[in-house]
Amino acid sequence: MAEKENSTQGEDNIMFSPYKMGNFNLSHRIVLAPMTRCRALEGIPQPSMGEYYSQRATQGGFLISEGTSISPTAAGYPHVPGIYKEEHVEAWRNIVDAVHDKGSIFFCQLWHVGRASHSVYQPEGAAPISSTSKPLSASSKVLLPDGSIGDYHSEPRKLSTSEIPEIVEHYRQSAINAIQAGVEIYFRPISLIKDMYLVYYVSWLFLGC
Ligand SMILES: Cc1cc2nc3c(=O)[nH]c(=O)nc-3n(C[C@H](O)[C@H](O)[C@H](O)COP(=O)(O)O)c2cc1C
């Protein structure tokens, strides 16, 4: 029994012990994972999001934002925030300031969902873009704006090679926007890597940041 108590105490000590993560000095190891919360209206982060993130911020803590759209074609859920317009940047700045005031660092998860979207989230109801015109498997479902669950788009639009630099540019500009909003930087290439094989470009972006 005494041994078990000691080992539990040991685990607690690790969770609450400092950690050096690259240039960042964290005072504990409890991190907020990125979680889509669907609380941005028309892509604009709302004050309730500032409250949500600052409630979870602590001195020396580390938060990762929910997936944040890099362009009008990037979303695949309702009410996800963007980081590609000036009004997005302004709204994020208030949230980031609130998190920094509590002493945490804040990464922004830059996001494009690829074909994991629906025409309802696309400009002018177009097909979602991808590296392929193959749809996601029928067992994958999409959350629609009215809260119901539907099927993903039956045929994503396969991008031509010449269109890919534009997506890379959206990531680059969004990274700049996020830095202007005050965040430390992070992004989620996974959806696009799976869909578009942008490994080379994404690696370059990561190092470039
Ligand atoms: C409601 C919800 C929203 C999520 N949104 C995101 C997201 O925006 N980006 C992401 O990379 N992961 C997202 N995730 C995945 C989580 O960050 C986490 O990796 C996942 O829940 C596994 O951790 P767990 O085993 O502790 O739950 C989400 C998870 C949940 C439950």
The ligand as an SDF file (V2000), in Angstrom:
LIG
                    3D

 31 33  0  0  0  0  0  0  0  0999 V2000
  -14.5270   17.4020  -29.3110 C   0  0  0  0  0  0  0  0  0  0  0  0
  -13.1520   17.1310  -29.8640 C   0  0  0  0  0  0  0  0  0  0  0  0
  -12.6260   17.9920  -30.7990 C   0  0  0  0  0  0  0  0  0  0  0  0
  -11.3470   17.7570  -31.3210 C   0  0  0  0  0  0  0  0  0  0  0  0
  -10.8090   18.6510  -32.2060 N   0  0  0  0  0  0  0  0  0  0  0  0
   -9.5430   18.4860  -32.6420 C   0  0  0  0  0  0  0  0  0  0  0  0
   -8.9240   19.4710  -33.4620 C   0  0  0  0  0  0  0  0  0  0  0  0
   -9.5020   20.5290  -33.7880 O   0  0  0  0  0  0  0  0  0  0  0  0
   -7.6680   19.2200  -33.8690 N   0  0  0  0  0  0  0  0  0  0  0  0
   -6.9740   18.0680  -33.5100 C   0  0  0  0  0  0  0  0  0  0  0  0
   -5.8210   17.8950  -33.9290 O   0  0  0  0  0  0  0  0  0  0  0  0
   -7.5310   17.1560  -32.7060 N   0  0  0  0  0  0  0  0  0  0  0  0
   -8.7810   17.3390  -32.2590 C   0  0  0  0  0  0  0  0  0  0  0  0
   -9.3200   16.4290  -31.3960 N   0  0  0  0  0  0  0  0  0  0  0  0
   -8.4790   15.3080  -30.9280 C   0  0  0  0  0  0  0  0  0  0  0  0
   -7.8920   15.6450  -29.5510 C   0  0  0  0  0  0  0  0  0  0  0  0
   -6.9970   16.7510  -29.6320 O   0  0  0  0  0  0  0  0  0  0  0  0
   -7.1180   14.4530  -28.9720 C   0  0  0  0  0  0  0  0  0  0  0  0
   -6.0360   14.1360  -29.7940 O   0  0  0  0  0  0  0  0  0  0  0  0
   -7.9820   13.2310  -28.8900 C   0  0  0  0  0  0  0  0  0  0  0  0
   -9.1570   13.5370  -28.1700 O   0  0  0  0  0  0  0  0  0  0  0  0
   -7.2120   12.0670  -28.1990 C   0  0  0  0  0  0  0  0  0  0  0  0
   -6.8930   12.3960  -26.8860 O   0  0  0  0  0  0  0  0  0  0  0  0
   -7.6380   11.6490  -25.6910 P   0  0  0  0  0  0  0  0  0  0  0  0
   -7.3060   10.1990  -25.8660 O   0  0  0  0  0  0  0  0  0  0  0  0
   -7.0240   12.2410  -24.4620 O   0  0  0  0  0  0  0  0  0  0  0  0
   -9.0890   11.9760  -25.8430 O   0  0  0  0  0  0  0  0  0  0  0  0
  -10.5900   16.6390  -30.8880 C   0  0  0  0  0  0  0  0  0  0  0  0
  -11.1400   15.7800  -29.9360 C   0  0  0  0  0  0  0  0  0  0  0  0
  -12.3830   16.0180  -29.4390 C   0  0  0  0  0  0  0  0  0  0  0  0
  -12.9430   15.0640  -28.3910 C   0  0  0  0  0  0  0  0  0  0  0  0
  1  2  1  0
  2  3  1  0
  2 30  2  0
  3  4  2  0
  4  5  1  0
  4 28  1  0
  5  6  2  0
  6  7  1  0
  6 13  1  0
  7  8  2  0
  7  9  1  0
  9 10  1  0
 10 11  2  0
 10 12  1  0
 12 13  2  0
 13 14  1  0
 14 15  1  0
 14 28  1  0
 15 16  1  0
 16 17  1  0
 16 18  1  0
 18 19  1  0
 18 20  1  0
 20 21  1  0
 20 22  1  0
 22 23  1  0
 23 24  1  0
 24 25  2  0
 24 26  1  0
 24 27  1  0
 28 29  2  0
 29 30  1  0
 30 31  1  0
M  END
$$$$
